[in-house]
């Protein structure tokens, strides 16, 4: 049996889950933006106390590795690494877009023997998104990348069968991708509640990260904004 703490902080939503093998036994989440640093450790403490589990009982810590919010990823990964280092337990990292896709797989079935693809999208500002393509077995069929959505994007995939566009980034597609095979499931965010099966599989295969050197998968370089100076126009 594996008892694993899962942390998801790659988007505006912050969530934490406790999993026993593939099953989620406890979960906490908030959609209050910019609250990750304030709530993530509180959520962890609350879950462990609620289920009478000690930190020493954990077999591993899993974290969403990105892509996503630079600040959110830093908070989640630093929290996970700190716990793994202190407890001397393995660190597991899961691609954020894979977690997002795993949350909707059960809602869709392949129709008319056509291949069904999932295109998870995370908003990357303006008309850009972080995206990838997965099949119904959660196998990656196109690389993860940052791309600008244009009219006609993904046509080569849509012409071959249904594509489910999901996540907050897919909102940008509705006005540009008008295809009979396009299905939209927007207003979704990655959640620690959907990491269970992915994390358990990684744990069984011992797909662990180097706690000392692991860094989030940012995909794009961080470009800080220009701070506003009070009194200046």
C-alpha positions as CSV (number, residue, x, y, z in Angstrom):
1,X,0.0,0.0,0.0
2,X,1.2,3.5,-0.8
3,X,0.2,6.7,1.0
4,X,1.0,9.7,-1.1
5,X,0.5,13.4,-0.7
6,X,-0.4,15.2,-3.9
7,X,0.1,18.9,-4.5
8,X,-1.4,20.9,-7.4
9,X,-0.5,24.7,-7.6
10,X,0.2,25.3,-11.4
11,X,-2.9,27.4,-12.0
12,X,-5.1,29.9,-10.0
13,X,-6.6,26.9,-8.2
14,X,-4.6,25.4,-5.3
15,X,-5.4,21.8,-4.2
16,X,-4.0,19.1,-2.1
17,X,-5.0,15.4,-1.9
18,X,-4.1,12.3,0.1
19,X,-4.1,9.1,-1.9
20,X,-4.0,5.5,-0.9
21,X,-2.8,3.6,-3.9
22,X,-5.0,5.0,-6.7
23,X,-7.9,6.1,-4.4
24,X,-8.3,9.6,-3.1
25,X,-9.0,9.5,0.6
26,X,-8.9,13.2,1.4
27,X,-9.0,16.5,-0.6
28,X,-8.9,20.3,-0.1
29,X,-9.1,23.0,-2.7
30,X,-9.5,26.8,-3.1
31,X,-10.1,28.9,-6.1
32,X,-9.0,32.2,-4.4
33,X,-6.3,33.6,-6.6
34,X,-2.8,34.2,-5.3
35,X,-3.5,32.3,-2.1
36,X,-1.2,29.3,-2.8
37,X,1.6,30.4,-0.4
38,X,-0.9,31.0,2.4
39,X,-3.0,27.8,2.1
40,X,-0.9,24.9,0.8
41,X,0.8,24.0,4.0
42,X,-2.4,24.6,6.0
43,X,-4.3,22.3,3.7
44,X,-1.6,19.6,4.2
45,X,-1.7,19.9,8.0
46,X,-5.5,19.8,8.0
47,X,-5.7,16.7,5.8
48,X,-3.2,14.8,7.8
49,X,-4.9,15.7,11.1
50,X,-8.4,14.9,9.8
51,X,-7.3,11.3,8.8
52,X,-5.0,10.8,11.7
53,X,-2.0,10.4,9.5
54,X,1.5,11.5,10.5
55,X,4.1,13.0,8.2
56,X,6.2,10.0,8.8
57,X,3.4,7.7,7.5
58,X,3.8,9.2,4.0
59,X,5.5,7.1,1.3
60,X,6.0,9.9,-1.2
61,X,5.0,13.4,-2.2
62,X,3.7,14.1,-5.7
63,X,3.6,17.5,-7.3
64,X,2.3,19.0,-10.5
65,X,5.5,19.9,-12.5
66,X,4.0,22.3,-15.1
67,X,3.6,24.0,-17.4
68,X,1.6,26.7,-15.6
69,X,2.0,29.7,-13.4
70,X,5.6,30.5,-12.6
71,X,4.9,31.5,-9.1
72,X,2.4,28.7,-8.4
73,X,4.8,26.1,-9.7
74,X,7.6,27.5,-7.5
75,X,5.4,27.3,-4.4
76,X,4.2,23.8,-5.0
77,X,7.6,22.4,-6.0
78,X,9.4,24.0,-3.1
79,X,6.8,22.7,-0.6
80,X,7.1,19.2,-2.1
81,X,10.9,19.2,-2.1
82,X,11.0,20.5,1.5
83,X,8.8,17.6,2.7
84,X,10.7,15.0,0.7
85,X,14.0,16.2,2.0
86,X,12.9,16.4,5.6
87,X,11.1,13.0,5.6
88,X,13.6,11.3,3.3
89,X,10.9,10.0,0.9
90,X,10.6,10.1,-2.9
91,X,9.4,13.0,-5.0
92,X,7.1,12.3,-7.9
93,X,6.4,14.9,-10.6
94,X,3.3,14.7,-12.9
95,X,2.8,16.9,-16.0
96,X,0.0,19.4,-15.3
97,X,-1.7,18.9,-18.6
98,X,-1.8,15.1,-18.1
99,X,-3.5,15.7,-14.7
100,X,-6.1,18.0,-16.4
101,X,-6.9,15.4,-19.0
102,X,-7.2,12.5,-16.4
103,X,-10.0,14.5,-14.8
104,X,-12.4,14.2,-17.8
105,X,-11.5,10.8,-19.4
106,X,-14.5,9.0,-17.8
107,X,-16.9,11.6,-19.2
108,X,-16.2,10.7,-22.8
109,X,-16.4,7.6,-25.0
110,X,-15.1,7.0,-28.5
111,X,-18.0,7.4,-31.0
112,X,-18.3,5.6,-34.3
113,X,-14.9,4.0,-33.9
114,X,-13.3,7.3,-34.6
115,X,-10.2,8.2,-32.6
116,X,-10.9,10.5,-29.6
117,X,-8.2,13.0,-28.7
118,X,-8.0,15.3,-25.7
119,X,-6.3,18.7,-26.0
120,X,-5.8,20.2,-22.5
121,X,-5.1,23.9,-22.5
122,X,-3.8,26.2,-19.8
123,X,-4.1,30.0,-20.3
124,X,-0.7,31.5,-20.9
125,X,-2.0,35.1,-21.4
126,X,-3.1,36.9,-24.6
127,X,-3.9,34.3,-27.3
128,X,-1.3,31.8,-26.1
129,X,-1.9,28.6,-24.3
130,X,0.1,25.7,-23.0
131,X,-1.2,22.6,-24.7
132,X,-0.7,19.0,-25.7
133,X,-2.7,16.1,-27.1
134,X,-3.5,12.8,-25.4
135,X,-5.5,9.8,-26.5
136,X,-8.2,8.0,-24.5
137,X,-5.5,5.9,-22.8
138,X,-3.8,9.1,-21.6
139,X,-0.9,8.5,-23.9
140,X,0.7,11.6,-25.2
141,X,0.4,11.9,-29.0
142,X,1.8,15.5,-29.4
143,X,4.4,17.3,-27.5
144,X,3.6,19.9,-24.8
145,X,4.2,23.4,-26.1
146,X,3.2,27.0,-25.8
147,X,1.3,28.1,-28.9
148,X,-0.8,31.0,-30.2
149,X,-4.3,29.9,-31.2
150,X,-5.3,30.9,-34.7
151,X,-8.2,30.1,-37.0
152,X,-7.5,26.6,-38.3
153,X,-5.4,25.5,-35.4
154,X,-5.6,21.7,-34.9
155,X,-7.3,21.1,-38.2
156,X,-5.1,18.1,-39.0
157,X,-6.4,16.4,-35.9
158,X,-10.0,17.5,-36.1
159,X,-10.3,16.2,-39.7
160,X,-9.6,12.7,-38.4
161,X,-12.0,12.6,-35.5
162,X,-13.3,14.3,-32.3
163,X,-11.0,16.5,-30.2
164,X,-12.0,17.5,-26.7
165,X,-10.6,20.9,-25.9
166,X,-10.5,21.4,-22.1
167,X,-9.2,23.7,-19.5
168,X,-9.4,27.5,-19.1
169,X,-7.2,28.0,-22.2
170,X,-9.8,26.4,-24.4
171,X,-12.0,29.4,-24.0
172,X,-9.7,31.2,-26.4
173,X,-10.5,28.5,-29.1
174,X,-14.3,28.8,-29.3
175,X,-14.3,31.8,-31.6
176,X,-11.4,30.5,-33.8
177,X,-11.8,26.8,-34.1
178,X,-15.2,26.1,-35.6
179,X,-15.2,22.5,-36.6
180,X,-17.9,19.8,-36.4
181,X,-15.4,17.5,-34.5
182,X,-14.5,20.2,-31.9
183,X,-15.9,19.6,-28.4
184,X,-15.4,22.0,-25.6
185,X,-15.1,21.4,-21.8
186,X,-13.9,24.7,-20.5
187,X,-13.8,26.2,-17.0
188,X,-11.7,23.3,-15.8
189,X,-8.5,23.4,-13.9
190,X,-6.0,20.7,-13.0
191,X,-6.8,19.2,-9.6
192,X,-4.8,17.1,-7.0
193,X,-8.0,15.0,-6.9
194,X,-7.2,13.6,-10.4
195,X,-3.6,12.7,-9.7
196,X,-4.2,9.4,-7.9
197,X,-3.9,6.9,-10.8
198,X,-1.0,8.8,-12.4
199,X,0.9,9.0,-9.1
200,X,0.4,5.4,-8.2
201,X,1.6,4.2,-11.5
202,X,4.8,6.4,-11.2
203,X,5.3,5.1,-7.6
204,X,5.1,1.5,-8.8
205,X,7.6,2.1,-11.5
206,X,9.8,4.1,-9.1
207,X,9.7,7.1,-11.4
208,X,11.2,9.4,-8.8
209,X,12.9,12.8,-9.2
210,X,16.2,14.0,-7.8
211,X,15.0,16.1,-4.8
212,X,18.1,18.3,-4.9
213,X,18.1,19.2,-8.5
214,X,14.4,18.9,-9.7
215,X,13.0,22.1,-11.2
216,X,9.5,22.8,-12.5
217,X,8.7,22.5,-16.2
218,X,8.2,26.2,-17.0
219,X,8.2,25.8,-20.8
220,X,8.6,29.6,-21.1
221,X,11.2,31.9,-19.5
222,X,9.8,34.0,-16.7
223,X,9.4,37.7,-17.7
224,X,8.6,39.9,-14.7
225,X,6.2,42.8,-15.0
226,X,7.2,46.4,-14.5
227,X,6.3,47.4,-10.9
228,X,4.0,50.3,-10.6
229,X,5.6,53.3,-8.7
230,X,3.1,55.3,-6.7
231,X,2.9,58.9,-7.8
232,X,4.1,58.2,-11.4
233,X,1.9,58.2,-14.4
